[in-house]
């Protein structure tokens, strides 16, 4: 899987970083981003929950 955060859509709610902190963080502007090297989800079981928790659906998962 590959995870993408749509920066144009992100509002910085931070739900992804709270739900799956091993995969997501927030940049200096407060917008969500995937941690370097974690674009594959790092086998974190909470990644799909983090996607569902995003209030603006700014996170997309592309399954391989």
Backbone bond lengths (Angstrom), bond angles and torsions (degrees), N, CA, C in turn:
res aa  C-N    CA-C-N  psi(-1)  N-CA   C-N-CA  omega(-1)  CA-C   N-CA-C  phi
1 X - - - 1.448 - - 1.517 108.68 -
2 X 1.313 114.80 153.59 1.461 121.43 175.87 1.524 107.55 -130.03
3 X 1.322 116.44 133.10 1.464 122.16 -177.19 1.520 109.56 -105.32
4 X 1.326 115.72 135.49 1.465 122.25 177.51 1.527 109.18 -128.61
5 X 1.332 116.66 139.00 1.464 121.40 172.67 1.520 106.75 -110.01
6 X 1.317 116.50 123.53 1.455 121.82 177.54 1.530 108.32 -82.70
7 X 1.333 116.16 99.37 1.465 121.68 -176.07 1.530 111.83 -61.44
8 X 1.339 117.01 -31.08 1.469 120.27 179.97 1.525 111.62 -65.93
9 X 1.315 116.21 -26.68 1.460 121.49 -176.88 1.527 112.28 -96.76
10 X 1.331 117.55 -28.43 1.463 122.74 -175.37 1.529 111.36 -60.37
11 X 1.332 115.75 136.70 1.462 121.48 177.54 1.530 112.07 -112.08
12 X 1.329 116.30 2.38 1.458 120.51 177.06 1.511 115.02 77.01
13 X 1.322 118.17 27.01 1.467 120.76 179.20 1.529 111.15 -64.07
14 X 1.324 117.03 -30.12 1.462 121.09 176.31 1.512 115.50 80.51
15 X 1.313 117.70 8.75 1.463 120.16 -179.25 1.523 111.79 -62.44
16 X 1.324 117.33 -35.28 1.467 119.75 179.94 1.524 110.59 -66.28
17 X 1.332 117.07 -43.44 1.463 120.93 179.93 1.521 111.52 -66.96
18 X 1.309 117.43 -32.84 1.468 120.75 176.69 1.525 111.82 -72.98
19 X 1.332 116.07 -35.80 1.461 120.96 -176.06 1.519 112.54 -81.22
20 X 1.337 117.11 -40.76 1.473 121.72 -178.38 1.525 109.58 -134.19
21 X 1.343 117.50 70.41 1.468 121.16 -175.47 1.529 114.05 -65.58
22 X 1.314 117.64 -14.45 1.456 120.03 177.00 1.514 113.08 -81.33
23 X 1.337 116.14 -6.79 1.464 121.28 -177.75 1.529 111.60 -121.63
24 X 1.335 117.67 -37.44 1.462 121.66 -175.01 1.527 111.53 -114.32
25 X 1.321 114.69 152.93 1.456 122.66 172.71 1.520 107.17 -145.38
26 X 1.324 116.65 -177.99 1.459 120.93 174.90 1.515 108.30 -120.83
27 X 1.341 115.73 139.49 1.462 120.43 -178.99 1.526 110.35 -79.86
28 X 1.316 116.82 -175.04 1.467 121.64 -177.38 1.528 113.06 -62.15
29 X 1.327 116.76 -22.88 1.460 121.08 178.37 1.520 112.36 -90.82
30 X 1.346 116.85 0.21 1.456 121.33 -179.93 1.511 114.56 86.64
31 X 1.340 116.54 3.64 1.456 120.21 179.83 1.518 109.81 -87.38
32 X 1.310 115.28 148.65 1.458 120.57 -177.73 1.518 111.44 -73.20
33 X 1.319 113.79 149.91 1.454 120.64 174.36 1.519 108.54 -153.63
34 X 1.318 114.85 158.15 1.452 120.90 178.23 1.529 107.65 -84.12
35 X 1.313 115.96 135.01 1.467 120.05 178.62 1.530 109.75 -61.86
36 X 1.329 117.62 143.08 1.462 120.54 178.74 1.529 111.01 -55.59
37 X 1.329 114.77 133.14 1.446 120.47 179.84 1.515 114.65 82.55
38 X 1.323 117.42 -1.19 1.473 121.27 -178.24 1.527 112.17 -110.28
39 X 1.317 117.02 13.24 1.464 121.56 -177.39 1.522 112.93 -59.92
40 X 1.334 117.05 -18.73 1.463 120.85 179.46 1.531 112.16 -91.64
41 X 1.311 117.19 3.90 1.462 121.82 179.09 1.509 114.35 89.94
42 X 1.325 117.30 -10.22 1.468 123.44 175.47 1.532 112.34 51.73
43 X 1.324 116.76 32.05 1.468 121.70 -179.40 1.524 113.42 55.28
44 X 1.326 116.75 25.07 1.465 121.02 179.65 1.533 108.80 -78.81
45 X 1.321 118.12 120.24 1.458 120.64 -177.98 1.530 113.58 -67.27
46 X 1.323 118.40 -12.62 1.460 121.48 -177.15 1.526 113.75 -94.37
47 X 1.330 117.96 0.14 1.466 120.61 -177.14 1.528 111.10 -60.00
48 X 1.307 117.89 -47.63 1.462 119.91 -179.14 1.531 111.24 -64.60
49 X 1.309 117.46 -34.82 1.470 120.56 175.97 1.526 110.28 -66.50
50 X 1.319 117.29 -38.01 1.470 121.03 177.51 1.527 110.73 -62.73
51 X 1.314 117.14 -38.84 1.466 121.25 176.88 1.529 109.63 -62.32
52 X 1.318 116.91 -45.97 1.469 120.94 179.29 1.536 111.74 -65.53
53 X 1.325 117.48 -30.69 1.464 121.00 -176.91 1.525 113.48 -76.31
54 X 1.316 117.44 -17.81 1.467 120.13 -178.44 1.531 109.77 -65.34
55 X 1.337 117.79 120.65 1.464 120.24 -175.54 1.526 114.05 -71.13
56 X 1.334 118.33 -15.44 1.464 120.61 -178.46 1.531 112.46 -119.93
57 X 1.323 116.79 12.20 1.469 122.64 178.81 1.529 112.23 52.50
58 X 1.331 115.54 48.04 1.469 120.84 -178.34 1.527 113.38 -88.31
59 X 1.323 117.42 -4.04 1.460 120.62 -177.49 1.519 109.58 -110.99
60 X 1.318 115.08 131.86 1.464 120.71 178.29 1.523 108.99 -122.58
61 X 1.325 114.60 141.55 1.467 120.55 175.43 1.525 106.62 -116.12
62 X 1.316 114.24 126.46 1.454 120.68 175.17 1.519 107.01 -104.38
63 X 1.312 116.25 112.82 1.462 120.90 -179.57 1.522 109.35 -78.02
64 X 1.325 116.53 138.54 1.468 121.41 179.67 1.504 111.00 -78.25
